[in-house]
């Protein structure tokens, strides 16, 4: 299974970025404008992971997110 790591530098406080990255509520497409509501679907989630389909009409994917602590996703 592919494993992708992304490192982001931002002026936004880390807590806000992490809160948005781990927010799998119905507001996720509002937080991440490149996610179309049409393709957004949460399949399952646990205390430190989520399985969701996200994307746009041209590119979408079912992805599993995992975060081990309050610093990385």
N, C-alpha and C positions, 0 to 999 in steps of 0.2 A: 504494500500500500504506500502511495506517495506520502511524504512528510514534508510540509512546507513551513519554513520559519521566516517571519517578517520582523524586521527591526525598524522602528519608527522614531524619529526625533520630532518633538512637537513642543510648542510653547504652552499647550493645554496641559494642565496638571495630570499626572499619571493616573490619579484616582478617577478622574472623569473619563479618560480614554479607556481605562479598564472597565469602568461601569458600562460604557457604551458597547464595548466588545463582548461583554458577558450578558447583555440585556437581550433576552430572547422573548420578550413580550410582544404584543401586537404593535408596539411603537417602533420596533426594530427598523422597518423600512423608512420611517421618518428620520431616524438617527443616521442611517446609511442610505443616502439618496440613490446610489447605484443599485439598490435592491428594489425590484418592482413588487408591489403588493400582489400582483397577479401570480408571481412565482414563489412568494414567501410562504413557507409551511414549516412549522415546527413538528417534527416527528416524535421526539422524545427528549427528555433531559433529566439530569441528575444534579447533585450538589456541585460537581465540578466538571460537567460536560454537557453538551447539547448536540443533537442530531437534527439538522435543518436543511431544507432546500431553499436556495436563494439565488437571485440573479435577475436577468432582464430578458426580453424576448430573444435577443441574439446569443446570450451566453448565460447558462444557469448550471448549477451543480448541487448535488446533495453532499453535504459536508458534515464531518464530526469535529466539533471544537472541544478541546480539553484544556483545563487550566489547573495547575497543581498548587498554586498559591495565589496571593493577592497581588503579584507583580508580573506574571506572564500568562498569556493565553496561547 
